Every structure is written in structure tokens, then in C-alpha cells.
Amino acid sequence: MPALLRAAGPLRRWLLPWALALGVLLNVAYPMYRHYDFSHSLDTRSYLRLASGRFDSVNVTRRYRLPVPLAAGALARPLAVLGTPGGAPRPAGEWPLRLAFYLVNSLLLAAAGACFYRGARLAGAGAGASALALAAVLSSRWAGYAAGLPLTDSLYLLVFGLSYYAGRRGPGAGWAVALALVLGPLAKESFVFLLPWLIWFGRRALGWRGQAGALALGLALLLAAHYWVDKAAGAAPATSVTNALAHVENFTYSLRKAFSLKGAAELLSIFGLFWLPVLAALGRADGRRALAPVLGRTEATLLAVVVLHMLLSGDLARMGYLLAPAFTAALALSIGWVWAVLAQAGAPSRER
């Protein structure tokens, strides 16, 4: 019994934020899953084809991001047995895949949310403030987008969440570093930009040898995926290299967009009004002291990694949401600071 109680502690620390995140995501993402117009989205149609085992008609940018589509394809088969749901007509044979992506992505993004929460707690935020910050961050339209649609952003956000948690935790989080290194190469090609950050800030959690072994496994899985997909699609391996270099051309476009009024509004919309507590804290000396745990090199360099993703992608807000792990911690600390200020303002003054 004592051993069971000791095991229940870590489980509770992860299970409760995961359940909170899953509850928020299933609600936030459902309208996206149910009503999204797929006719103008090349990304979603590509991943639906991947989940169906069709590789030859998928753009090389998305062709090798297999874990989420393969998991959704496997889940769609038993879902198809349930029959076509009622309501508005849906494309024949497609609704099980859409539902499977909705479920798989929600589960993965909820796991990422649990990492966000644990990162905020390790930064020194209280449990209530961390839970509120997590719910706020997952209410973003980009969380609904990642969870509700046939996309693979959820897995990459999990990689970022694991990485940030490991960087915060240090010893005892070697499993998170190893998992991020195995999943990262298959989650997104731009993981190469997160990799130096993860290796450096994850070194206290997992030593160089452990990191090298986990990364070797991740790269082996990536090479196997490339070989399998290229063989199935009849594509030349060099096309993936050419496609990666082509993304450099997005730099100029992204910079122009970022410094435009529309681009600024797009950036502010990533976390919406939840920027305000953070900005308010940054504007005061006591607020900056409260935010001190997230104003160091760890978050500054992670921000640089996210900015690089944004510039290469051209999709500023969608890539900007990769900052969610660090922003959750900053928002949680800001909420704690706001509560303290309000409590101090509402306390009765002592008579001298």
C-alpha cells in the first residue's frame, strides 16, 4: 500500500493536468472538426491521404510526417464500423478519418498541455495559477486548429512541451529528453532548429551518451520512413533536400509580414487578451521580479528558436504557438502576481 501511494503522487501530478487539457481541447476543437471547410486546405487533404496510405499524391513537405496520420488511419478502421453519424452529409469514407484525427490530436495535445502545466509549476507558479494559465493557452484558436483538424502540429507541440519540461526539471526528466529526441525527427523537419536547444538545456536531465542514443534511434526511424515512403511513392530522395532549401525564401516574406499592421495583429492573436497580464507584469518592477524565473537564457533562446520557425514557415501565428510551453509558465507567474497585487490592495490598512 505505501508503494502504491508513492506511485499515485507522480501519476496525479500528470493525470490531472492532462484530464483538464483534454476536457478543454475536446470542447474547443469540436467545431473545427465538425464544420471546417476542407476544400481550401492543402495541408489537411494531404494528411487525410497519408492516413489512407496514399503517399504519391502528397507534397514532399508533409510526406514523411507519419506518426499522427498512421495512428489516425489505424483508429479510423474500428470507427468506420460504427456507421455514418447523423447530421449534415459528409464525404463517403472520410468521416472516420476526421474523427480519428480529432481524437488522436486531442490526446497528444493534452499530453503536451500536461507538460506545459508541469513546466509552469517548476518555474514556481502555484497549482491554481498554472491550471488557469493552461486552460487559457489551450483556448487559443491554434490549439483548436491543431486538435480538431487532420494535421500533425499536436505531435510537434508535444515535442516542444517535453523539451521545455526537461529543461526546467533537469535530473529526473531524462525520459522526456529521450522521447523528444526520438519523436522530434519524425514530427517535423524543422526539429533540427530545436535540437541544439534541447541538447544543451536537456544535458542535466540526460547525459551526452543517452542523448546520442535517443537521437540515433530517432534518425533511424526517420531514414526508415523516408525509404518506405519514397519507395511507395516512386519519388527521388533528393526532392526532400531541395524542398527544405526552398523554405529559406520565406524569410523576406515573413519579415515584411511581421512588421506590417496585419502581421502585428496576427501575432497578438496567438494568445489574445492573455498577453495583457504578462505585459502588465513586465511593466512593473515587482512584476518583473515575479517573472524572473522565465526571463533567463532558457526562455530567451527558446524564443529565438520559435522566431526562426516563424520566419521559415511564413505562417507566423501558427508557428508562434510553439512558444506555448514558456508562455504558459509566464502567464501562470503573471496571474500569481496579479492575485498578490489585488490581495494587497484589498487588505485593510493598519492604523498607526
MOURZI-V558323 format. One line per field, one symbol per residue. phi: phi as a letter, one per 40 degrees, with the letter a starting at -180 (. if undefined). Layout:
phi = ???
This chain:
phi = .dcccccccdcccccccccccccccccccddcccbccccbbcdcccccccccgbccbbdccbcbccdcdcccccccccccccgccchcdbddgccccccccdcccccccccccccdccccccchcccccccccccccccdccccccccbcbbcdccccccccccdccccgdhbdcccccccccddccaccddccdccccccccccacdcccccccccccccccccccccccccgbcdccccdccccccccdcdccccccccccccccccdbfcccccccccccbcccccccdcbbbcdccccccccccdccccgcccccccccddccdccccccccccdccccccccccccc
